[in-house]
Amino acid sequence: MLMKESSTPLCIQSPREREMRIVQPPYHVRIVPQSAGAPNLWRCVIEQEGSREVIVLHETARKEDARCMALLELARLDPAGAAARRPFAGE
């Protein structure tokens, strides 16, 4: 299932998996259960394209919280891009 948030991050969720991905170049986010033994804990892992280095890692109690953290971190990592997507007052 594909969901599009306004005009930017593309959220991809596989129906056969509980994992979610958010793509906002040059970053990609994986939201995954922490482990099989802790299915109610979620990890938000942000990496830069072409690298496996973890730039941001958050652990949350809810999948939706992990998604919100991902969107906040993506905005923080790319403040110029977020400002460019924000409409001017009066538009």
All heavy atoms as an XYZ file, in Angstrom:
713
protein
N       0.844     -1.175      0.000
C       0.000      0.000      0.000
C       0.889      1.238      0.000
O       1.833      1.326      0.749
C      -0.876     -0.025      1.248
C      -1.739      1.190      1.373
S      -3.041      1.005      2.580
C      -2.158      1.254      4.091
N       0.593      2.189     -0.843
C       1.343      3.432     -0.924
C       0.499      4.568     -0.366
O      -0.676      4.672     -0.680
C       1.694      3.754     -2.375
C       2.842      2.943     -2.907
C       2.697      2.734     -4.388
C       4.113      3.680     -2.625
N       1.095      5.394      0.462
C       0.418      6.564      1.005
C       1.315      7.752      0.751
O       2.515      7.673      0.940
C       0.204      6.418      2.513
C      -0.601      5.212      2.899
S      -0.719      5.043      4.676
C       0.956      4.650      5.095
N       0.755      8.844      0.341
C       1.564     10.032      0.092
C       1.179     11.107      1.091
O       0.023     11.447      1.222
C       1.354     10.524     -1.329
C       2.380     11.524     -1.720
C       3.044     11.123     -2.971
C       4.098     12.156     -3.245
N       4.846     11.998     -4.372
N       2.145     11.604      1.828
C       1.970     12.680      2.789
C       2.100     13.987      2.051
O       3.161     14.289      1.540
C       3.064     12.613      3.857
C       2.925     11.461      4.788
C       1.881     11.699      5.818
O       1.769     12.805      6.337
O       1.138     10.772      6.085
N       1.071     14.774      1.988
C       1.058     16.053      1.279
C       1.868     15.942      0.004
O       1.566     15.150     -0.855
C       1.506     17.185      2.187
O       2.824     16.975      2.649
N       2.945     16.714     -0.130
C       3.702     16.653     -1.373
C       5.074     16.034     -1.191
O       5.848     15.981     -2.126
C       3.857     18.071     -1.927
O       4.617     18.843     -1.025
N       5.409     15.557      0.017
C       6.762     15.058      0.184
C       6.860     13.609      0.585
O       6.579     12.771     -0.235
C       7.557     15.950      1.123
O       6.771     16.260      2.229
C       7.992     17.191      0.434
N       7.262     13.276      1.806
C       7.706     11.904      2.055
C       6.743     10.850      1.531
O       5.542     10.958      1.694
C       7.817     11.818      3.568
C       7.959     13.202      4.036
C       7.190     14.039      3.041
N       7.293      9.861      0.904
C       6.532      8.746      0.384
C       6.606      7.615      1.399
O       7.690      7.164      1.748
C       7.123      8.295     -0.955
C       6.467      7.101     -1.627
C       5.033      7.438     -1.989
C       7.242      6.714     -2.858
N       5.447      7.189      1.896
C       5.388      6.111      2.885
C       4.980      4.823      2.171
O       4.001      4.801      1.447
C       4.359      6.419      3.968
S       4.700      7.900      4.897
N       5.748      3.774      2.402
C       5.472      2.490      1.774
C       5.319      1.447      2.879
O       6.196      1.299      3.713
C       6.622      2.078      0.835
C       6.848      3.179     -0.203
C       6.336      0.736      0.190
C       8.117      3.024     -0.986
N       4.179      0.753      2.861
C       3.964     -0.292      3.847
C       3.607     -1.573      3.117
O       2.682     -1.595      2.316
C       2.847      0.090      4.811
C       2.673     -0.905      5.918
C       1.716     -0.405      6.985
O       1.057      0.596      6.815
N       1.644     -1.116      8.069
N       4.356     -2.606      3.388
C       4.113     -3.895      2.771
C       2.979     -4.594      3.502
O       3.000     -4.682      4.725
C       5.387     -4.743      2.847
O       5.100     -6.046      2.428
N       1.977     -5.103      2.786
C       0.867     -5.770      3.464
C       1.274     -7.055      4.172
O       0.661     -7.456      5.131
C      -0.133     -6.047      2.342
C       0.601     -5.889      1.076
C       1.816     -5.046      1.353
N       2.360     -7.706      3.708
C       2.756     -8.965      4.331
C       3.708     -8.746      5.501
O       4.066     -9.677      6.196
C       3.361     -9.906      3.304
C       4.650     -9.438      2.701
C       5.090    -10.360      1.575
N       6.431    -10.134      1.164
C       6.890     -9.087      0.509
N       6.078     -8.112      0.202
N       8.151     -8.978      0.158
N       4.134     -7.520      5.693
C       5.053     -7.216      6.786
C       4.506     -6.066      7.608
O       3.710     -5.286      7.134
C       6.424     -6.808      6.228
C       7.120     -7.887      5.453
C       8.459     -7.411      4.917
O       9.010     -6.449      5.458
O       8.929     -8.011      3.955
N       4.987     -5.966      8.821
C       4.579     -4.850      9.672
C       5.517     -3.664      9.480
O       5.298     -2.612     10.018
C       4.589     -5.293     11.128
C       3.557     -6.354     11.396
C       3.590     -6.964     12.761
N       4.290     -6.199     13.767
C       4.043     -6.256     15.051
N       3.097     -7.041     15.491
N       4.730     -5.558     15.910
N       6.543     -3.833      8.673
C       7.547     -2.797      8.460
C       6.988     -1.671      7.592
O       6.159     -1.896      6.722
C       8.754     -3.418      7.773
C       9.894     -2.477      7.572
C      11.127     -3.192      7.040
O      11.447     -4.281      7.535
O      11.753     -2.622      6.137
N       7.448     -0.450      7.856
C       7.077      0.705      7.046
C       8.352      1.400      6.604
O       9.332      1.424      7.337
C       6.221      1.671      7.871
C       5.852      2.942      7.131
S       4.942      4.127      8.163
C       3.328      3.388      8.118
N       8.327      1.963      5.402
C       9.461      2.734      4.894
C       8.968      4.113      4.493
O       7.883      4.251      3.959
C      10.089      2.054      3.680
C      10.730      0.729      4.017
C      11.464      0.164      2.801
N      12.036     -1.120      3.108
C      13.220     -1.298      3.670
N      13.948     -0.258      3.987
N      13.688     -2.503      3.927
N       9.798      5.108      4.737
C       9.528      6.473      4.302
C      10.746      6.906      3.501
O      11.879      6.749      3.951
C       9.303      7.425      5.489
C       8.129      6.952      6.348
C       9.079      8.858      4.992
C       7.939      7.730      7.639
N      10.510      7.443      2.312
C      11.596      7.864      1.439
C      11.489      9.366      1.209
O      10.460      9.845      0.736
C      11.536      7.116      0.090
C      12.665      7.576     -0.818
C      11.600      5.617      0.315
N      12.536     10.068      1.581
C      12.664     11.496      1.304
C      14.135     11.736      0.993
O      14.933     11.949      1.895
C      12.211     12.351      2.489
C      12.303     13.840      2.210
C      11.771     14.657      3.363
O      10.762     14.315      3.947
N      12.454     15.723      3.694
N      14.478     11.661     -0.302
C      15.894     11.771     -0.668
C      16.565     12.986     -0.034
O      15.943     14.037      0.051
C      15.853     11.892     -2.192
C      14.562     11.217     -2.574
C      13.621     11.531     -1.460
N      17.765     12.823      0.465
C      18.656     11.666      0.353
C      18.523     10.690      1.523
O      19.427      9.903      1.762
C      20.039     12.317      0.365
C      19.889     13.461      1.317
C      18.479     13.967      1.064
N      17.416     10.718      2.241
C      17.252      9.856      3.412
C      16.172      8.810      3.172
O      15.247      9.024      2.398
C      16.872     10.685      4.645
C      17.865     11.767      4.952
C      17.611     13.087      4.646
C      19.099     11.452      5.522
C      18.540     14.082      4.904
C      20.036     12.432      5.785
C      19.748     13.748      5.475
O      20.683     14.728      5.721
N      16.305      7.693      3.859
C      15.231      6.717      3.902
C      15.089      6.221      5.331
O      16.050      6.166      6.089
C      15.439      5.573      2.902
C      16.684      4.783      3.111
N      17.874      5.106      2.517
C      16.929      3.691      3.864
C      18.793      4.234      2.887
N      18.256      3.370      3.703
N      13.856      5.905      5.686
C      13.504      5.524      7.052
C      12.914      4.122      7.028
O      12.121      3.793      6.145
C      12.443      6.494      7.635
C      12.072      6.102      9.057
C      12.912      7.926      7.564
N      13.306      3.328      8.004
C      12.675      2.021      8.232
C      12.026      2.070      9.602
O      12.662      2.436     10.584
C      13.704      0.889      8.207
C      14.260      0.594      6.844
C      15.263     -0.550      6.854
N      16.444     -0.213      7.651
C      16.859     -0.893      8.721
N      16.216     -1.960      9.137
N      17.942     -0.500      9.377
N      10.749      1.723      9.657
C      10.045      1.613     10.930
C       9.706      0.142     11.082
O       8.959     -0.421     10.286
C       8.791      2.495     10.955
C       9.225      3.961     10.811
C       7.995      2.261     12.233
C       8.104      4.938     10.666
N      10.325     -0.474     12.086
C      10.239     -1.931     12.246
C       9.996     -2.286     13.713
O      10.367     -1.538     14.618
C      11.544     -2.616     11.770
C      11.752     -2.409     10.287
C      12.746     -2.096     12.525
N       9.384     -3.461     13.951
C       9.283     -3.924     15.330
C      10.692     -4.130     15.890
O      11.602     -4.544     15.156
C       8.551     -5.258     15.223
C       7.917     -5.264     13.873
C       8.757     -4.383     13.005
N      10.873     -3.832     17.160
C      12.206     -3.960     17.753
C      12.716     -5.392     17.649
O      13.855     -5.632     17.286
C      12.204     -3.501     19.202
C      13.576     -3.575     19.835
C      13.593     -2.988     21.222
O      12.689     -2.297     21.628
N      14.638     -3.279     21.955
N      11.871     -6.360     17.989
C      12.247     -7.771     17.883
C      10.999     -8.622     17.988
O       9.936     -8.152     18.381
C      13.233     -8.147     18.996
O      12.579     -8.133     20.246
N      11.145     -9.891     17.658
C      10.009    -10.813     17.781
C       9.589    -10.961     19.243
O       8.423    -11.153     19.547
C      10.371    -12.168     17.197
N      10.545    -10.834     20.143
C      10.248    -10.941     21.572
C       9.612     -9.703     22.160
O       9.070     -9.738     23.254
N       9.683     -8.581     21.432
C       9.090     -7.327     21.906
C       8.282     -6.701     20.761
O       8.635     -5.666     20.223
C      10.180     -6.372     22.375
N       7.158     -7.345     20.380
C       6.407     -6.879     19.213
C       5.726     -5.523     19.404
O       5.279     -4.929     18.436
C       5.376     -7.985     18.995
C       5.190     -8.584     20.350
C       6.533     -8.488     21.019
N       5.641     -5.036     20.632
C       4.989     -3.753     20.888
C       5.972     -2.597     20.994
O       5.577     -1.494     21.360
C       4.125     -3.833     22.145
C       2.977     -4.800     21.963
O       2.457     -4.943     20.872
N       2.595     -5.472     23.017
N       7.240     -2.837     20.697
C       8.232     -1.775     20.675
C       8.663     -1.570     19.229
O       8.879     -2.533     18.492
C       9.439     -2.127     21.548
C       9.145     -2.241     23.035
C      10.399     -2.686     23.772
C       8.652     -0.922     23.597
N       8.802     -0.300     18.834
C       9.101      0.029     17.444
C      10.379      0.820     17.328
O      10.690      1.642     18.183
C       7.949      0.840     16.851
C       6.725      0.012     16.740
C       5.776     -0.181     17.704
C       6.341     -0.797     15.644
N       4.815     -1.051     17.256
C       5.135     -1.440     15.994
C       6.892     -1.028     14.387
C       4.480     -2.306     15.122
C       6.241     -1.882     13.525
C       5.048     -2.511     13.892
N      11.117      0.573     16.261
C      12.350      1.317     15.971
C      12.143      2.161     14.724
O      11.606      1.694     13.727
C      13.506      0.358     15.705
C      14.101     -0.179     16.937
C      15.416     -0.832     16.622
N      16.029     -1.203     17.891
C      17.000     -2.038     18.011
N      17.516     -2.601     16.940
N      17.498     -2.323     19.191
N      12.609      3.385     14.806
C      12.650      4.307     13.675
C      14.123      4.468     13.335
O      14.886      5.007     14.127
C      12.021      5.642     14.084
S      12.414      6.993     12.983
N      14.522      3.962     12.170
C      15.924      3.975     11.760
C      16.049      4.841     10.503
O      15.435      4.536      9.481
C      16.432      2.547     11.457
C      17.902      2.560     11.086
C      16.168      1.619     12.637
N      16.843      5.924     10.598
C      17.041      6.807      9.450
C      18.476      6.651      8.951
O      19.422      6.745      9.729
C      16.761      8.272      9.810
C      15.319      8.430     10.306
C      17.018      9.185      8.597
C      14.948      9.833     10.720
N      18.591      6.407      7.642
C      19.892      6.255      6.991
C      19.929      7.149      5.762
O      18.876      7.517      5.232
C      20.107      4.802      6.576
C      20.099      3.842      7.747
C      19.999      2.395      7.331
O      19.429      2.102      6.263
O      20.496      1.563      8.082
N      21.126      7.472      5.316
C      21.287      8.241      4.098
C      21.429      7.271      2.933
O      22.011      6.197      3.082
C      22.515      9.142      4.191
C      22.541     10.204      3.131
C      23.480     11.340      3.479
O      24.156     11.320      4.499
N      23.510     12.343      2.632
N      20.879      7.641      1.776
C      20.967      6.773      0.603
C      22.417      6.423      0.318
O      23.303      7.266      0.431
C      20.360      7.465     -0.612
C      18.864      7.598     -0.532
C      18.275      8.370     -1.707
O      19.039      8.940     -2.511
O      17.048      8.396     -1.806
N      22.654      5.172     -0.015
C      24.001      4.726     -0.345
C      24.859      4.412      0.857
O      26.035      4.110      0.719
N      24.286      4.474      2.051
C      25.046      4.203      3.266
C      24.205      3.376      4.224
O      22.992      3.528      4.273
C      25.425      5.526      3.942
O      26.010      5.283      5.208
N      24.848      2.520      4.983
C      24.149      1.751      6.014
C      24.368      2.371      7.397
O      23.922      1.842      8.403
C      24.624      0.296      6.020
C      24.272     -0.476      4.771
C      22.799     -0.632      4.536
N      22.184     -1.401      5.602
C      20.885     -1.501      5.793
N      20.057     -0.881      5.010
N      20.410     -2.215      6.765
N      25.054      3.520      7.430
C      25.280      4.206      8.699
C      23.951      4.762      9.213
O      23.224      5.435      8.482
C      26.272      5.348      8.519
C      26.510      6.128      9.798
C      27.420      7.322      9.594
O      27.917      7.517      8.472
O      27.615      8.055     10.558
N      23.645      4.475     10.474
C      22.416      4.965     11.082
C      22.639      6.410     11.520
O      23.527      6.693     12.325
C      21.993      4.080     12.274
C      20.798      4.678     12.995
C      21.697      2.666     11.797
N      21.845      7.310     10.972
C      21.940      8.726     11.321
C      21.098      9.025     12.553
O      21.509      9.784     13.423
C      21.486      9.600     10.133
C      22.446      9.385      8.965
C      21.406     11.062     10.521
C      22.017     10.060      7.693
N      19.910      8.429     12.616
C      18.994      8.636     13.746
C      18.364      7.293     14.103
O      17.981      6.534     13.223
C      17.880      9.647     13.391
C      16.889      9.794     14.533
C      18.459     11.000     13.010
N      18.238      7.037     15.394
C      17.564      5.838     15.874
C      16.680      6.230     17.051
O      17.153      6.841     18.011
C      18.574      4.773     16.328
C      17.985      3.534     17.000
C      17.161      2.723     16.013
C      19.090      2.685     17.592
N      15.393      5.922     16.939
C      14.450      6.156     18.043
C      13.728      4.849     18.320
O      13.454      4.080     17.401
C      13.396      7.214     17.670
C      13.906      8.605     17.641
N      14.201      9.305     18.791
C      14.175      9.439     16.616
C      14.624     10.521     18.458
N      14.621     10.616     17.142
N      13.397      4.628     19.569
C      12.564      3.490     19.945
C      11.322      4.026     20.625
O      11.409      4.897     21.497
C      13.333      2.549     20.870
C      14.494      1.888     20.152
C      15.265      0.927     21.025
O      15.123      0.976     22.257
O      16.017      0.115     20.457
N      10.167      3.529     20.184
C       8.897      4.022     20.714
C       7.983      2.850     21.059
O       8.230      1.718     20.655
C       8.182      4.930     19.691
O       7.818      4.155     18.548
C       9.064      6.093     19.260
N       6.921      3.173     21.777
C       5.966      2.143     22.183
C       4.896      1.904     21.122
O       4.229      0.881     21.141
C       5.298      2.537     23.499
N       4.728      2.853     20.201
C       3.703      2.702     19.163
C       4.282      2.965     17.784
O       5.156      3.809     17.621
C       2.546      3.681     19.403
C       1.810      3.444     20.688
C       0.649      4.396     20.914
N       0.820      5.675     20.245
C      -0.178      6.343     19.653
N      -1.403      5.876     19.673
N       0.053      7.503     19.066
N       3.766      2.251     16.798
C       4.224      2.424     15.425
C       3.966      3.851     14.951
O       4.808      4.461     14.290
C       3.504      1.422     14.519
C       3.984      1.438     13.094
C       3.269      0.356     12.306
C       3.815      0.253     10.913
N       3.162     -0.845     10.182
N       2.810      4.409     15.281
C       2.476      5.772     14.866
C       3.444      6.788     15.472
O       3.810      7.769     14.823
C       1.033      6.111     15.246
C       0.585      7.471     14.767
C       0.578      7.629     13.245
O       0.488      6.630     12.519
O       0.664      8.782     12.789
N       3.880      6.553     16.704
C       4.873      7.442     17.329
C       6.198      7.389     16.568
O       6.852      8.410     16.367
C       5.101      7.074     18.792
C       3.890      7.348     19.667
O       3.013      8.137     19.248
O       3.825      6.776     20.769
N       6.589      6.193     16.140
C       7.830      6.042     15.372
C       7.716      6.783     14.043
O       8.654      7.441     13.608
C       8.133      4.567     15.138
N       6.563      6.714     13.414
C       6.334      7.425     12.154
C       6.418      8.936     12.372
O       7.042      9.652     11.582
C       4.971      7.045     11.583
C       4.644      7.703     10.282
C       3.258      7.236      9.785
N       2.825      8.068      8.710
C       2.151      9.211      8.862
N       1.847      9.650     10.064
N       1.791      9.922      7.820
N       5.804      9.436     13.422
C       5.857     10.873     13.727
C       7.290     11.327     14.007
O       7.714     12.390     13.536
C       4.955     11.202     14.915
S       3.206     11.067     14.527
N       8.034     10.523     14.749
C       9.432     10.857     15.025
C      10.228     10.910     13.720
O      11.078     11.782     13.530
C      10.063      9.844     15.982
C       9.527      9.905     17.396
S       9.732     11.501     18.195
C      11.491     11.688     18.179
N       9.946      9.983     12.823
C      10.647      9.957     11.539
C      10.389     11.240     10.752
O      11.319     11.853     10.231
C      10.200      8.743     10.721
N       9.133     11.669     10.686
C       8.808     12.881      9.943
C       9.434     14.113     10.577
O       9.927     15.003      9.873
C       7.292     13.028      9.821
C       6.604     11.921      9.005
C       5.091     12.078      9.065
C       7.093     11.919      7.572
N       9.446     14.167     11.910
C      10.100     15.297     12.598
C      11.603     15.312     12.324
O      12.193     16.371     12.064
C       9.844     15.218     14.102
C       8.436     15.582     14.558
C       8.244     15.216     16.029
C       8.172     17.059     14.332
N      12.234     14.145     12.390
C      13.673     14.074     12.145
C      14.018     14.404     10.698
O      15.021     15.068     10.438
C      14.218     12.691     12.516
C      14.234     12.418     14.000
C      15.253     13.261     14.764
O      16.108     13.933     14.150
O      15.191     13.239     15.997
N      13.188     13.967      9.755
C      13.440     14.301      8.357
C      13.365     15.809      8.140
O      14.173     16.376      7.414
C      12.447     13.576      7.441
C      12.674     12.080      7.283
C      11.513     11.448      6.526
C      13.991     11.795      6.594
N      12.424     16.466      8.799
C      12.320     17.928      8.701
C      13.543     18.591      9.323
O      14.064     19.570      8.803
C      11.045     18.408      9.377
N      14.025     18.042     10.434
C      15.207     18.599     11.090
C      16.461     18.405     10.237
O      17.304     19.298     10.135
C      15.407     17.925     12.459
C      16.581     18.484     13.256
C      16.809     17.693     14.533
N      17.223     16.324     14.299
C      18.469     15.956     13.992
N      19.418     16.841     13.874
N      18.757     14.678     13.809
N      16.570     17.264      9.590
C      17.739     16.966      8.767
C      17.774     17.792      7.483
O      18.842     18.032      6.926
C      17.775     15.474      8.405
C      18.121     14.540      9.551
C      17.799     13.099      9.173
C      19.581     14.686      9.941
N      16.620     18.218      7.016
C      16.548     18.955      5.758
C      15.704     20.221      5.926
O      14.631     20.344      5.341
C      15.944     18.063      4.674
C      15.967     18.707      3.307
O      16.756     19.650      3.094
O      15.188     18.264      2.447
N      16.164     21.181      6.753
C      15.350     22.368      7.007
C      15.109     23.211      5.761
O      14.067     23.815      5.609
C      16.139     23.147      8.060
C      17.529     22.632      7.962
C      17.431     21.218      7.444
N      16.047     23.265      4.832
C      15.854     24.048      3.608
C      14.743     23.439      2.761
O      13.921     24.150      2.196
C      17.151     24.116      2.818
N      14.726     22.120      2.682
C      13.683     21.447      1.910
C      12.318     21.625      2.524
O      11.333     21.830      1.832
N      12.232     21.587      3.846
C      10.950     21.780      4.531
C      10.443     23.200      4.303
O       9.269     23.421      4.080
C      11.102     21.494      6.021
N      11.340     24.183      4.327
C      10.939     25.567      4.108
C      10.471     25.763      2.670
O       9.526     26.507      2.410
C      12.100     26.501      4.417
N      11.097     25.082      1.736
C      10.710     25.216      0.332
C       9.333     24.630      0.074
O       8.617     25.071     -0.809
C      11.745     24.526     -0.560
N       8.936     23.626      0.859
C       7.637     22.991      0.673
C       6.523     23.752      1.389
O       5.354     23.534      1.128
C       7.676     21.555      1.189
C       8.550     20.664      0.349
C       8.462     19.232      0.810
N       8.975     19.032      2.151
C      10.220     18.754      2.445
N      11.117     18.659      1.505
N      10.597     18.567      3.684
N       6.872     24.632      2.314
C       5.889     25.378      3.093
C       5.368     26.533      2.254
O       6.127     27.323      1.734
C       6.544     25.907      4.369
C       5.558     26.333      5.403
C       6.244     26.724      6.722
N       7.153     25.706      7.200
C       8.428     25.921      7.479
N       8.960     27.112      7.350
N       9.197     24.955      7.914
N       4.028     26.653      2.089
C       3.498     27.762      1.296
C       3.722     29.092      2.006
O       3.765     29.167      3.229
C       2.014     27.445      1.177
C       1.722     26.503      2.284
C       3.004     25.787      2.612
N       3.839     30.136      1.215
C       3.984     31.473      1.776
C       2.649     31.921      2.365
O       1.594     31.476      1.926
C       4.421     32.461      0.690
C       5.791     32.204      0.185
C       6.004     31.669     -1.073
C       6.903     32.482      0.973
C       7.278     31.425     -1.539
C       8.182     32.231      0.511
C       8.370     31.708     -0.746
N       2.695     32.830      3.335
C       1.478     33.372      3.937
C       0.638     34.041      2.848
O       1.154     34.744      2.000
C       1.828     34.369      5.032
N      -0.642     33.787      2.880
C      -1.533     34.404      1.913
C      -1.731     33.588      0.653
O      -2.525     33.950     -0.207
N      -1.049     32.460      0.522
C      -1.238     31.626     -0.668
C      -2.194     30.507     -0.373
O      -2.342     30.042      0.667
C       0.100     31.039     -1.132
C       0.950     32.082     -1.769
C       2.201     31.457     -2.391
O       2.203     30.263     -2.711
O       3.177     32.190     -2.546
